[in-house]
Amino acid sequence: MPAANQVRSRTIAIGDIHGHIKALVGLIDLINPNPEDTLIFLGDYINRGPDSKGVLQFIIDLKQRCNVVCIMGNHEEMMVNAYSDPSTMGWFLENGGHETLQSYGHAKNLSLVPQAHKDFLVGLPLYHETDQHFFIHANYDYNVDLLDMDSSTALWRSLDDRPRKHISRKTAILGHTPQMNGEIMDLEHLVCIDTGCGFGGKLTALEVISKRVKGRCWQVDELGRIAN
């Protein structure tokens, strides 16, 4: 029997942040994670908002407080590509990269980005999988094993194309396609928790319990104020 004072561990998914550090700090304050909790970030930590540098550092530091899993978003892919292929820098800058580089003190190149942040970005996986769920940034092909998933689907495909239940029979937890009404898209086999942070909307976190049972939902606006 568990001890009376034992804290229940939680698995909590967090949607697209897009450089909004006040939203992230406010959301984590609401969640108040304990060391047994696992926070799963669904990508798009950077671009558009005012402090992508602060967001990345906050997430890195958060690993000292609780379990943290981070996956790749399409905006992280753009930044990683800009490192390896300077010809892609324009695409990165056009999609919010200017704001990201300004947060590091330089609006035109990646020279001031610390190595720890580069290593964080380069090391991001395409997905994370648990017994009953998988977490992926954008979308998936329902009949393709996660190990074989095409990165363009995982990172870029919007939910205008809504897939069927995945062959793994696991529930998909996604971001990327902003739900500007501020409400989570819950199709049972697929749950999207991007609620428009970076576009004037909300930053959302959702406790993931089982395939059919969702726990508490937390939402803040881009200034970190409670929004639900």
C-alpha positions, 0 to 999 in steps of 0.5 A, a space after each residue: 500500500 502506498 505511503 499516505 504522503 506519497 505524491 502521485 506521479 503525473 504525465 503532462 503534455 505541453 503544447 507549442 510555446 513559440 518563444 513566450 517565456 512568460 506563458 511557460 513560466 506561468 504554466 509551470 507555476 500552475 502545474 507545480 511539478 514534483 520530482 516524480 512528474 514527467 513533462 512532455 514538450 511537443 516542440 516549437 519552443 522557438 520563433 515568433 515570441 520575444 524570448 526563445 533563448 529564455 524558453 530553451 534555457 528554462 526547459 533545460 533547467 527544468 530537468 533539475 526539478 522533474 522528468 522532462 521529455 522534449 521532441 522536435 518541432 518544425 521550427 527547431 528543424 528549421 534552426 538546426 538546418 540553418 546551422 548545417 546549411 546556411 542557404 536555409 537561413 532565409 527560410 528560418 528567419 522568415 518563420 520567426 527566426 528573426 525574433 529568436 536571434 534577437 533574443 540572443 542579441 544578434 538578429 542575423 546569424 547564429 554566432 551567439 547561440 550557446 553550445 548547450 542550446 545547439 546540443 539541445 536542438 540537435 538531440 531532439 527526437 521525432 517522437 516519444 512513446 509510452 504504453 498507451 500514447 505516442 507524442 509527436 509534433 504535427 501528424 502521423 501516417 496511421 499505417 506506418 510504424 513510428 520508427 519509419 515515420 517520415 519527418 515531413 509528416 511528423 513535423 509539418 503536416 497539419 491536421 487539415 488532414 486528420 488520420 485514422 487511429 494509428 496501427 499501434 492502437 495508441 492515442 496520439 498527442 499532438 501540437 502544431 495545428 493551432 486551435 484558435 478557439 482555445 479548446 483542445 481538439 479531442 478525437 479520442 484517438 488523436 488529441 491536439 493541444 496547440 491552442 495558439 500560443 504565438 498567435 495571440 492564443 493560449 499555452 495549454 498543458 494536459 495531464 495524460 492518464 490513459 487512452 480514454 481518460 484525460 486529467 486536468 488541463 491548464 491554460 495561460 495566455 501569452 503573458 502567463 495569466 490563467 486563461 481557463 
